[in-house]
Amino acid sequence: MNHLQALRQALPLGQQLAQAASAALGGGSAAALLGLARQFSSSAATANPLGPPAFVFDIDGVLIRGRHTLPQAKRALARLYTPDGSRPRYPVAFLTNGGGVTERVKAHQLSEWLGVHVDESQVVLSHTPFRQLAAKFAHEPVLVAGRGQVREVARHYGFRHVVTTHQLTRAMPAAVPFHEDQGLFPGQDLPVYTRELKYGSAQHPIRAIMVFTDPSDWYRDLQLMTDVILSRGMPGCWPPPAGAPPVEVFFSNPDMLWANEFTAPRFGQGAFSTCLEALHFKLTGEPLPHAHHFGKPHAAPYLLIERLLLQQAQQLGIDVPEPAEEAALAAAEAGRVVSSSSSSGSDEAGSSGGGSGSSSSSARSGSAHRVHTPLPFSSIYAVGDNPAADVRGANAAGAPWVSVLVTKTGVATENSPADPAQVVVDDVEAAVEAGLHRARNAKWHSMR
């Protein structure tokens, strides 16, 4: 069974799931929600052979490599847009395990890189699912980490009490004695978080750690996150008060490897999370508790992308099935937050050179991916370069998703035995041509 179907048969059933999901979410139980999703699953989703194709693109290693836009990417997107590049002719979205900016900023970047108009409603970043965590942590101190504008993004998502690892370093330089800023005086923004210890004190402990993007200073961030976790949110307070609740940890991206201009793939956030988990086990003899993993290949971003594709389909005048009842949709929204497992692995993706990602149960089985109406697309072509992330996620999503692997521009150099793609091509231009070739004989295409 690949997916949860929309709960459309009876309103009481939808209400039952929504109430149970709401109760589980309120208690912060990811396992409970995932179990509920599987409990109410029915049959696998099917594609609509007469529907249009849709295209979902990874970014790094598919459209760009490092700081350079691939020429194949511009040609590929031009085929999917109107001649003036103002709007797509097919449903098109971008699903990346990168981030560090808001969806609007990333859409603007993509527009400049590709020469077509990309709207923020077409973009899902690795940390986009974090938006829904604001319902739980909006008024709690949270520690955010990663490169880019992560503090600003967190506030944009609705988190009101945000502190960064950089700020903690400036507040407590002795906590990271080998850091380059060691010995400096605290920064001017010190009063917002510190030795009065407004955030991270016994009165206002840090309740969650959120890794928005790949950290650049692993020593600093591994040390400070370990301090926050072991002190139950009160770094510098040891031992923590008895009965203090544990700190939840959220990772946005399980990629072990990713591709830039260098000849070999580079470590990604999956490598960082592996280090943090290994350190915690070494220090305590126990796995890192209350850890949650998002990003491809987990279910949450695929659910978000499907919703965006449905909205685009309606704008293009494509017949979209009637939505499931509101209760089922509410349950789907809850499921998006917790569809990633609280455990992760780091298995290699065979000899393909593919990166390794978190091997959660939701990513492998796909049984928690969909809780809504059947999709109207003949195929959703998921074009990526990482077998353990892009291919595994699309395969787990099931029909109408079709995994497409590029082997000349990113992480992978050949198909992976562990996570085999359904279509293997050189680059994104060939991927689009393959999808359009299949669509040419479809009734929908002939009517356009």
Secondary structure, 3 states (H helix, E strand, C coil): CCCCECCCCCHHHHHHHHHHHHHHHHCCCHHHHHHHHHHCCCCCCCCCCCCCEEEEECCECCCEECCEECHHHHHHHHHHECCCCCCECCCEEEECCCCCCCHHHHHHHHHHHHCCCCCHHHEECCCHHHHHHHHHHCCCEEEEECCCCHHHHHHHHCCCEEEEHHHHHHHCHHHCCCCCCCCCCCCCCHHHCCCCCCCCCCCCCCCEEEECCCCCCHHHHHHHHHHHHHCCCCCCCCCCCCCCCCCEEEECCCCCEECCCCCCCEECHHHHHHHHHHHHHHHHCCCCCCEEECCCCCHHHHHHHHHHHHHHHHHCCCCCCCCCCHHHHHHHHHHHHHCCCCCCCCCCEHHHCECCCCCCHHHHHCCCCCCECCCCCCEEEEEECCHHHHHHHHHHHCCCEEEEEECCCCCCCCCCCCCCCCEEECCHHHHHHHHHHHHCCCHHHHHC
